[in-house]
Amino acid sequence: MHSETDKTVVITGAFSYTGKYATRILLDRGYRIRTLTYHPERENPFGDKVQVFPYNFDNPGRLTETLRGASTLINTYWVRFPRGKSTFETAVQNTRTLITAAKEADVCRIVHVSIANPSLQSPLCYYKGKAQLEQSVVESGLAYTILRPTVIFGLEDILINNIAWFVRHFPIFAIPGDGRYRIRPIYVEDMARLIVNAVRQEGNTVLDAVGPETYTFEELVRLISDQLGRRTSVIHVPTLAAYIATRVAGWFVSDVVLTWEEYKGLMAGQLAPEGSSTGETLLSQWLATNREPVGKQYASEVARHYARTDPHATGASIYSCAGL
């Protein structure tokens, strides 16, 4: 028999891409769920099964009370790119505030979603910030599982879906560099199960969240093209030229297609860690099953996470400390 505390979990972003899959599994397993979000006014697809609270990073006492009575904090909070006042630095600061609040609320365990190959020495703010937060989790004194995903694919994903969208709409696909840098994508439901399974784990674990297949980036583009039945000409261009092209494309779709940090991390092989697979679903089989819907609509990160009334939407910086 589990106590109410043992069965109460707080998850950041229960309505987000990965978060909603994890939330469904948590509910199926009988957990009581609270979520933290920047948009508590948005529609709650889970109804009264999920209690909704604002992040309250600027009010640590209130944040602590929101966490009190929970056994586990599942943290997926992060920013993909700087936008207005939302920067990597503020994301690190906010997450540290969240970790401290969890400790003061007597939360026993944290399941923290990081990134593959984080490094305190990385020149890329994304990877350095993730490494700093892993360090904060380890030093918190809480029991922890740190999950390090690569590319998470599914019908609502950004990278795979938008490659498919470009393949559907253009006869040529420009690949930065030689295209030989590798990716080990993991299916979103496999990732969600790793998150939920970690709630009941004991001790401390750091685990790469990777799928069973490894592709070079060029192989990935050709696989998507083949599955969609498109004759796409692949050309290789300098990295800077590819980045500029995606900036231009971003203006047309009102989105940030790929950031400079994402280009650099991808081409450095950061998305293909070595080791055993922790996901089961094959991207190749998933694409064969979902070739009709994938890429039919462009998946906008800006539309997903930022309201059109965002006061920082105009002129927001997407440049990183990597130097561009």
RAWO-V837017 format. One record per pair of residues at least 12 apart in sequence whose ideal C-beta (glycine too) atoms are under 10 Angstrom apart, sorted by the first residue. I is the first residue (numbers start at 0). GAP is how many residues later the second one is. Records with the same first field share a line. If there is no record, write none. Layout:
I: GAP  GAP
//
This chain:
1: 28  29  69  198
2: 68
3: 28  65  66  67
4: 27  63  64  65  66  67  101  102  103
5: 25  26  64  65  66  102  193  194
6: 19  22  23  24  25  26  63  64  65  192
7: 23  24  25  26  43  59  60  61  62  63  64  99
8: 13  14  17  20  22  23  24  25  26  61  62  63  64  65  98  100  102  187  190
9: 22  23  24  25  26  41  43  56  57  58  59  60  61  62  63  64  65  88  91  92  95  97  100
10: 12  15  20  22  23  24  25  26  39  59  61  62  63  64  65  66  100  184  185  188
11: 22  23  24  25  26  43  61  62  63  64  65  66  83  86  101
12: 22  23  24  25  26  42  61  62  63  64  65  100  292
13: 12  13  19  20  21  22  23  30  31  32  35  36  37  38  60  62
14: 20  22  24  27  28  29  30  31  35  37
15: 19  21  60  61  140  288  289
16: 59  135  137  138  139  140  141  171  174  282  287  288
17: 58  95  131  134  136  138  139  170  171  173  174  177
18: 16  18  55  57  58  94  173  176
19: 15  25  26  30  136  168  172
20: 131  133  135  166  167  168  169  170  171  172  174  175
21: 52  54  89  91  166  167  169  170  171  172  173  174  177
22: 12  22  23  26  27  51  169  172  173
23: 21  22  25  165  168  172
24: 164  167  168  170  171  172  174
25: 20  23  24  46  48  166  169  170  173
26: 19  22  23
27: 168
28: 167  168  170  171
30: 18  39  40  41  165  168
31: 17  18  19  37  38  39
32: 13  16  17  18  19  37  41
33: 16  17  18  19  32  33  35  36  39
34: 15  16  17  18  31  39
35: 16  17  18  19  20  21  27  30  31  37  39  40  41  62  65
36: 15  16  17  18  40
37: 16  17  19  39  48  267  268  269
38: 13  15  266  267  268
39: 12  13  14  15
40: 13  266
41: 265
50: 15
52: 12  13  14
53: 12
54: 22  39  42  43
55: 41  42  45
56: 20  33  36  37  38  39  40  41  44
57: 36  39
58: 38  42
59: 37  38  40  41  44
60: 40  43
61: 39
62: 31  34  35  37  38  39  41  42
63: 33  34  36  37  38  39  40  41  42  43
64: 36  39  40
65: 35  39
66: 31  34  35  36  37  38  39  40
67: 33  34  36  37  38  39
68: 36  37  38
69: 32  35  36  37  38  39
70: 35  36  37  38  128  129
71: 30  35  36  37  38  39  70  71  73  124  126  127  128  129
72: 25  26  28  29  30  32  34  35  36  37  38  39  69  71  126
73: 35  36  37  38  39  71  73  121  122  124  125
74: 20  23  24  27  35  36  37  38  39  58  62  69  71  120
75: 35  36  37  71  73  119
76: 14  17  18  21  35  36  56
77: 13  14  16  17  35  36  37  48  51  52  55
78: 12  13  15  47  50  226
79: 46  78  176  179  181  182  221  222  224  225  238
80: 44  45  175  177  178  179  180  181  220  221  235  236  237  238  239
81: 43  44  174  177  179  230  234  235  236  237  238  239
82: 173  218  219  222  223  227  229  230  233  234  235
83: 222  226  227  228  229  230  231  232  233
84: 226  227  231
85: 219  220  224  226  230
86: 38  42  230  233  234
87: 36  37  38  39  40  41  42  44  173  232  233
88: 36  40  43  232
90: 34  35  38  39  42
91: 33  36  37  38  40  41  44
92: 36
94: 17  34  35  37  38  41  42
95: 36  37  40  41  44
97: 12  14  35  38
98: 13  34  37  38  40  41  42  43  45
99: 36  40
101: 35  38  40
102: 37  38  39
106: 33  35  36
107: 34  35
108: 33  34  35  36  89  90  91  92  93  95
109: 27  30  32  33  34  35  36  88
110: 26  32  33  34  35  36  83  84  85  86  87  88  90  94
111: 18  21  22  24  25  26  28  30  32  33  34  35  36  83  86  94
112: 17  20  32  33  34  35  36  39  78  81  82  85  96
113: 13  15  16  17  19  20  23  32  33  34  35  92  93  94  95
114: 12  14  15  16  18  19  32  33  34  35  94  150  155  156
115: 14  31  32  33  34  35  67  68  70  92  93  94  149  153  154  155  156  157
116: 13  14  31  33  91  148  151  152  153  154  155  156
117: 12  13  14  15  16  17  28  30  152
118: 12  15  151
119: 12  14  15
121: 139  142  143  146  148  199  200
122: 138  141  197  198  199  200
123: 135  136  137  138  139  140  141  144  146  196  197  198  199
124: 136  195  196  197
125: 133  135  136  138  139  144  194  195  196
126: 134  137  138  141  143  195
127: 193  194
128: 192
129: 16  18
132: 13
133: 12  14  72
136: 67  69
137: 66  68
141: 62
142: 58  59  60  61  62
143: 54  57  59  60  61  62
144: 49  50  52  53  54  56  57  58  59  60  61  62
145: 52  58  59  60  61  62
146: 39  44  47  48  51  58  59  60  61  62  131
147: 58  59  60  61  62  125  130
148: 35  36  37  39  41  42  45  46  58  59  60  61  62  122  129  130
149: 32  33  34  35  36  41  58  59  60  61  64  120  121  122  123  129
150: 32  33  34  35  59  60  64  69  115  120  121  132
151: 33  34  35  36  37  38  39  40  57  59  127
152: 30  32  33  34  35  37  38  58  126  128  130  133  134  137  141
153: 31  32  33  34  35  36  37  38  127  132  136  140
154: 33  131  135  138  139  141  144
155: 32  143  148
156: 28  30  31  137  142
157: 97  98  99  100  104  140  141  142  143  146
158: 24  26  61  98  99  103  107  112  140
159: 23  25  60  63  64  123  126  127  130  134  135  139
160: 63  129  132  133  134  135  136  137  138
161: 84  87  91  93  95  96  133  135  136  137  138  139
162: 54  57  58  60  61  62  131  132
163: 57  60  61  63  64  66  123  126  127  129  130  131  132  134  135
164: 59  88  129  130  131  132  133  134
165: 55  58  59  66  80  83  91  129  132
166: 54  55  57  58  59  60  61  63  64  65  127  128
167: 56  57  60  62  64  126  127  128  129  130
168: 61  126  129
169: 60  62  63  79
170: 59  60  61  62
171: 60  61  62  63
172: 45  48  49  51  52  57  59  60  61  62
173: 47  59  60  61  62  63  64  67  68  71  72
174: 41  42  43  45  46  47  59  60  61  62  64  67
175: 41  60  61  62  63  64  65  66  67  69  70  82  87  88  90  91
176: 40  41  59  60  61  62  65  86  89  90
177: 38  39  40  58  89
178: 37  38  39  40  41  42  43  55  56  57  88
179: 36  37  38  39  87  89
180: 34  35  36  37  84  85  86  87  88  89  90  91
181: 32  33  34  35  37  38  84  87  88  89  90  91
182: 27  28  30  31  32  33  34  36  37  83  86  87  88  89  100
183: 24  25  26  27  28  29  30  31  87  88  89  90  91  93  94  95  99
184: 25  26  27  28  29  30  35  86  87  94  96  97  98  101
185: 22  23  24  25  26  27  91  92  93  94  95  97
186: 24  25  92  93  94  95  96  98  99
187: 91  93  98
188: 90  91  92  97
189: 19  20  21  22  87  88  89  90  91
190: 18  19  20  87  88  90
192: 85  86  87
193: 13  15  84  85
194: 14
206: 68  69  71
207: 64  65  66  67  68  69  70  71
208: 64  68  69  70
209: 61  62  63  64  65  66  67  68  69
210: 66  67  68  69  70  71  72  75
211: 64  65  66  67  68  69  70  71  72
212: 64  66  68  69  70  71  72  73
213: 57  58  60  63  69
214: 57  68  69
215: 53  56
216: 49  50  54  55
217: 16  18
219: 63  67
220: 13
221: 12
222: 60  61  64  65
223: 59  63  67  70  71
225: 58  61  62  65
226: 56  57  59  60  61  62  63  64  67  68
227: 59  63  64  66  67
228: 62
229: 65
238: 21  24  25  27  28
239: 20  23  84
241: 16  21  25
242: 14  15  16  17  19  20  21  81
244: 12  13
245: 12  13  14  16  17
246: 12  13  71
248: 49
249: 50  51  52  68
251: 46
252: 45  46  47  49  50
253: 44  46  48  49  54  59
254: 43  44  45  46  47  48  49
255: 44  45  46  60  62
256: 41  43  44
257: 43  60
258: 42  59  60  61  63  65
259: 58  59  60  62  63  64
260: 57  58  59  60  61  63
261: 58
262: 59  61
263: 56  58  59  60
264: 57
301: 14
//
